Amino acid sequence: MDATFGTFLLAGSAFAFLGALLLTPGVAALARRTGAVDHPAGERKKHGRDVPLLGGLAIFVPLVVVLLVLIEKGVFDGSIFNPAIPTRAIIGLLLGGAILMIGGYLDDRFNLKPAVQFLFPLAAALTAVACGIHIPYVRSPFGDGILSFEAARIALPFGSFLWPADPLTVLWLLVLMYTTKFLDGLDGLVTGLTGIAAIVMFFVALRPEVGQTATAILAMVIAGAFLGFLPWNWSPARVFLGEGGSLFAGFVIGILAVISGSKVATTLLVLGIPLLDLIGVILQRVAHRLPPTRGDRSHLHFRLVDAGMSVPTTVLSLYAIALVFGLVGLFAQTRTKAVAFVVLVVLMISVAASFYRSVRHKH
């Protein structure tokens, strides 16, 4: 069992890594030929040169190939590793990813309006839920019990609908997708954080009380694909994730959290800083009567760079924070995770207050 697990783990993650690493130059060339290029314009973009988009495609294609091979080899059906991951859940991940890649290409090429852009992540989330991916419960932070989200099953002509699990899952996936989308402002930031999150989920899946070896393999395949893209995306980036890639990052981490046993709290700790930053920025824009989708440099990662930190230093600092809180999520009990998330909230408020005082002092 151990040798078989090691073989599939190493082969799957290595092929995903090498696939993304070797495919990225071709995807970058395709982006240039089709005009899917990011031009430095406006206050938010300071990379100083045209950079090809569509990078998410270089991650998605090897992931599709590796996961289909692993399905064919019986890695996820329970014949080798238990518990099984339903094949339709893997298909839901891949179909949702394909929707995001199509929408991402259209946006990278034609700069779609936000309302039109939203249709693709919504369709991806609905596809995942239709394929049986949903959050059945989370552990209560106030005790040892669980909070169930399967209160009612409603029959539909084309299947069934779980209330409130299915709407909650759609919301969860949308929040994660837009967290990574808005976070994608510095070279290598989203790519590396997604790799870190997947690695944390790998170790979570291997914990004795979890024991999900198939999920562990899935997590490392995802990590391998994103880390294979990272050398091309590191500062100064030679290719960007693009709309599809930045959304896909949140999509796969959101699904991985659900598949690995509703590890919502652990995921919130790893991505807590960007998630809280997203909420704060949106509230700030709404308070100033600005569109929530408006692009600017009010996000934490931009503020750190504008305050004098280099892009690599900022990215590595955010990696470190995600890793530290990810380790808390890995080893801590549910109540401790809740306390850690409160610490994250306090940290973000303190940082925001510090920047606010700095701005007032300059004026």
N, C-alpha and C positions, 0 to 999 in steps of 0.2 A: 504493500500500500504506500509506504513512504517513498520508495523508489519511483513508483508510478506517478505519485503526486509531484515529486521533484522534476520528473521528465516533462510532464505536461506544463508545469509552472514555468520552468526555464525555457522550454521551446516556445510556448505561447507568448510570454513576455518578450523574449528575444526577437521573434519574428515580427511582433508588433513594433518594437523599437526600431529594428533595422528597416522595416517597411516604411515607417514614417520618415526616418533619416534619409533614405535613398530616394523616396518619392517626392520629397519637398522641392528640390530644384525643378523638377518637371512641372509641378503644380504652379510654382512661381512663374515659370515660362508661359504656362497656359494663361495665367492671370494677366500677364503683360499683353499677350496676343489678343485676349478678349476685352481688354480695357478695364479689367477689375483691379484698379490700382488706386491706392490712397495718395492723394495729393496734399502736401502740407499747406493748409489754408485755415485761417481763423486762429483764435487764441488757444484752442485745445490741442492743436497739432503743431509740434515743434521739431519734427524729425528731419526737416531740412531737405528732403529729397522724396521722389516718388518711390513708394514701396508696394510691391504686389500683395494682393489680398488672397482670399480663397485657401489660406493655410489649413483651415479645418478639414478640407478635403484630403490633405496628406495624412491626417490622423484617422479620418473616418474610413478610408478605403482599406488600409491594412487591418483595421479593427474588424471590418466586415469579413475579410478573408479569413482571419485567424478564428473568429467566433464561429463561422460556418464550418470550418474544419473541426473545431472542438465539438460542435453539435454532432457532426457526422461520426466522430470518434466516441460518442457517448459520454463525454465529460460532464454534461449537465443533466442527463436524464436519470441519474440515480443508479445506473448499472455499475459505475466505478466508484463514485463519491456520493456520500449522503450528507445532508438532505439534497434532493434534486432541485435544480432551478427549472421551472417549466419552460419548455422550448418556446412557447408563445411569448413568454416574458423577454427572452433574448430577441425574438423577432420584433417585439414591440419596441425594444431599444433601437434596433437597426432601422425599422421603418420610420420611427420618430426622427432618428438621425438623418435619414434620407430626406425627409420633409424639411429639416433645418438646413441641409446642404443646398437644396433647391432654392428655398427662400433666401438663404445667405448669398448665393450667386446673384440672384435677381437684385438684392439690395446692394451688394458690392458693385454691381455693374450699372444699375439704374437709379440708385439712391431713393428707394421707396419711401413713401410717407409713413410716419410712425403707425398710423391706424392699419395700414396694409401690412407692414412688417409684423405686427402683433398676430396676424392670422396664422403665421407659420409656427411660432412656438406654441400657440394655443392648439393648433392641429396636432403638433407633436405630442403634447401632454395628453390630449384626448385619445390619441392612438395608443399611447402607453397604457392608459387606463382600460381601454377596450381590449387590450391584450392581457388583462388580468393583473396589472401592476397597481397595487393600492396599499395605503397605510392602514393595516387592520387595528393597530393599537400603538400607544407609546406608554412607557413606564411613568408612573406618577412621581413627580419630584417631592411629593409630600409623604411618601410612604413606600411600601414594597409592592403595592398593587399596580394595576394597569388601567389606563383609560382606553376603553374600547371605542372604535369608530365604525363598528358594524351593527348599528342599531336596527337597520331595516334593509331588506333586500326587495327591491321593486322590480317586478317582471316587465320586460319590454319586448316588442316584437322581434328584435334582433339579439336578445340576450337578457341580462339582468343588470340592475343598477344598485350599488351599495350606498346607503346613506348613513352617515355623512362621509364615509371613507373615500369614495370616488371624487367628489368635489374637493375634499381636503387634499387629495393627492395631486389633482390638477393645479390647485393653488400652490402647493409645495414645489412642484416642478417649475411653474412659472416664476416663482420668487427666486429659486436657485438660478434659473436661466438668465433672469434680468440682473441678478447680482453679478454673475460673471461677465455679462454683456457690458454693464456699466463699469466694471472693474478693469476692462481691457483697455487701459490707457497708457501703460508702460511696457516696454519690451520685456517679454518673458514672464510677466506677473501672473496672468491667468494660467498660462501653460504650466508653470512650475507649481502653483498652488493646487491645480487639479491633480498633478502627479503626486503631491504630498497628501492630499485628501484620499486618493486611491490607495496609497501605501498604508495610511492609517487604517482604512477600512480592511485592507488585507490582514493586518495584525488583529483587528477586531474579530474578523471571521475565524481566525485560528485560536481565539481564546477558548479554553476547555468548555466553558458553559455555553459557548456559541457553536463551535465545532462545524463550521460550514466550509469545507475544503473546496467545493466547487465555486462558491462565492469568492474565496481567496484567490483562486486562479483567475476568475473574471476581473477582480480588482487589479491584479498585477498586469494583466493584458492591457487594461485601460491605462494604467500607469506607464507601461512600456511605450504605448503609442504616443502619449503626450510628451514623455521625456525624450523620445526619438525626434520630435519636432523642436524641442527646446533649443538645441544648438543653433538652429537657423533663426529662431525667434529671440535669442538673447541679444542684449544691447551691444552694438547697434543692429537692430533687427533687419534681416534681409528679406523677410516675408512676415506678414501679419496673419493672425487667425482669421480675420474677417468676421462678418456678421454670423455666418453659419458656425464657424469654429468657436466663437465666444459664447454663443448660446448652447452649443453642443457640450461644452465643458460643464456647465451647470446641469444640463439634462442628464448626462451620464452619472455625475456624482449624486444627483437627486435620486435616480433610479437605483444606484448601488446602495444608497442608504436604506431604501425600502426593501430591496432584496435581501440585504444582510440582517434583517430582523428589526425593521423600524428604528435604525440607529440615527434618529433625527437629532438627538441631543449632541452626539459626537460630531455630526456634520456641521451643526450650528456653531460648535466651538472652533472647528478648523476654519470655517468661512465666516466666523462671527464679526471680525473687523470689517470686511467689505460689505457684509449684510447690514450692519448698523450704520455704516457710512452711507449706503444707498438710501436707507430710511431717512437719515438726517438730511441728506442733500435734497431728496424729494420734498420733505417738509419745508425746507428752506426756500425752495423754488415756489412752492404753493403759497407760502407766506408772502412772497414778493410778487405774487400773481404772474409767475412765469410758467411756461409749459414744463411739466415734469420730465419730458424727454429732451429738453434743451441741453445741448452740449456745452460744457464750460470746464473750468479748471477748479471747481469747488470741491472735488473729491479729495479725500485724505492723501492719496498717493501723489496727486498733482501738487497739493499744498506742501508736502514734504520736499518735493523737488524744487518748487519755487522758493522754499525757505533756505535752499542751499545744498541739500543732499544730492548726490549724484544718482542717476537712474539705477545703476547696479546696486548701490548701497541701499537705496529705498526698497528695491525689490527683495534683496536678501534680508532686510530687516522685517519685512512683512512675511517672508517665508519663515523666519525664525519664530515670529509670534504665532503663526498658524501651527507650526510644529510643536511648540510648547503646549498650546491649548489642545492640540490633537492628542498629545501624550496624556494630558489630563483626562480627555474623553476615553482614552484607551484603558486606563487603569482605575479611574474613579467610579464610584457608585453614582446612581442617578441623582441623588440629592447634592452630592459634591459637584456634579456637572452643572446643576442649576446655579449653585453658588459661583462657579467659575464663569458662567455666562453673565451673571450680575457684575462680576469683576470686569468683564469685557465692556459692559455698558458703562460702568463708572470710568473706565479707561478712555473710552471714546468721548464721553462728556468732558473729561478733563482736557483731552487733546483739543477738542473743539473750542472750549473756553480759552485755552492758551492761544490758539490762532486768532480768536476774536479780540482778545486783549492786545495782541501784536498788531492787528490791523488798526485798532483804535489809537494805539500809540503812534503809528506811522502818520495818522491823519491829525 
